[in-house]
């Protein structure tokens, strides 16, 4: 974890030293504009090297019909796999019980 924070601080230090044209140094982007930008990552690294969590509201995002269908299909497949696994485990347990009964009858 400390290695990651060290890398982030080095990156931030390099960004501060990087050459910029004079107009770029004074420019500050309002936080509201950053919050609306969907292309930004979930966590932001400030020039000082601090990690800031995203303040974006994820509730308002609508899921496309294609993604909904894909997730529904995935849920159905997961249920089918679960049922198959349950029957397989049940059969294995039955076989083990049958073997144990046969062992006890032999003794």
N, C-alpha and C positions, 0 to 999 in steps of 0.2 A: 504494500500500500504506500509506504514512504517513497519507494522508487517511482511510482506513478506521480505522486505529488512533486517530486524533485524534477521529473521530466516536464511537468506542466509549468513549474516555475521557470525552468530554463527556456521553455518555449515563449513564455510571457516576456522574459527579459530580452530575448532575441527580437520579439515584435516591437518592444519599446525602442530598441537601438536601430531597427531597420529604417532605411532612408524613406522619407515621405516628402511629398511636395508641400509647400507652406500652407496651402488651403486645407490640406488633409489633417494637420495637427490640431486645428481648432474645432473641427467638426464633431459634434456630439449628436448621436441619434437618439430620439426620444424612446423611452421604454415601451410606450404604447405601440409604436411602429414595429419594434422588435417582436413584441408579443403577437402581432398579427401575421408576421412572416412565418409561413408554414415550412419553409426550407431550412430554418435554423434548427440545430440539434436540440435535444431535450435539456442538456446542461450547457451553460455558457461559461467561458473562461474570460474573466475580466483582465484588462491589461496588467493589473497588479498581481495576477497569478492566482486569484481566488476563484473557486468553483461556485457558480451560482445556479441553483435549480431553476428549471423553466417555470414560468408563471402562466403558461398557456392553459386555456380551458379545453380539456379534451372531451367534455360532455357534448359540446355543440357540433361535433363532427358527425356527418351522416355517413353511414356505411353503404357502399354501392350494392346494387342488386346482385352483381356477380360475386362479391365477397360474401354476402349473406347466404347465397346458394351454396357456395363452397364450404362455408362453415357448417351449414346444415348437413351437407353430405358427409363432412368429416365427423360430425356428432353421430350420425346414423351408423357410419362404419365403425366408430368406437364402440357403440352399443352392441353391434353384431360380434365384434371381436371379444367383447366382455362375455357375451352369452356363450360363445364357442369355448373360451377359456374355462368358464364355470362348468360346462359339460365335461370338458377334458379332465379337469381336476376331480370332478365327481366320479368319473370312470376310474381314474387312478386310485382314488380312495377305496372304491368298491373292490378293485383287484387286490389291494393291500389287505383289506379286511378278509377277503376270501382266502388269501395265502396264509394269513394268521390263523384262521379257523382250521385250515387243513393241517398246519403245523401242530396246533393244539390237539387235533383229533389223532394225529400220528403218535404223539407222545403219550 
